[in-house]
């Protein structure tokens, strides 16, 4: 287990939130470079920029509140992300676009639900709670972007 200072629950949240953002940054980097269609490359670039920005904002809030979370995270999330990266890295062309879009829909749906239903009610740091409430519409926007791209490309997503 890593070093935790500040609220243990908020430290764990920051660690997992940072891990989730980093995962989608890495997946979006693949989408921005390997995307077959301009639609996927453009959407992935938007998601990449947004996640990088919100990740830095969360890191700044953690630092400002004395929350250190180095070395903690979710091993299952790390394993799942590694498998996703391996799978997507092995694809190209329209098959990549379809798999990327099918990954991003549940990713952003689950992120939105987790923020709204689990994290906001549980967070103790007021600045963090306000931040989560502010970024929630961005997760929902990414879900809409993904649905729109899938529809334009004829990809069926959940």
Secondary structure, DSSP 4 states (H G I P E B T S, - for coil): ----BS-HHHHHHHHHHHHHHHHHHHHHHHHHHH-SSHHHHHHHHHHHHHHHHHHHHHHHHHHHTT-B-TT---HHHHHHHHHHHHHHHT--HHHHHHHHHHHHHHHHHHHHHIIIIIIHHH---HHHHHHHHHHHHHHHHHHHHHHHHHHHHT----
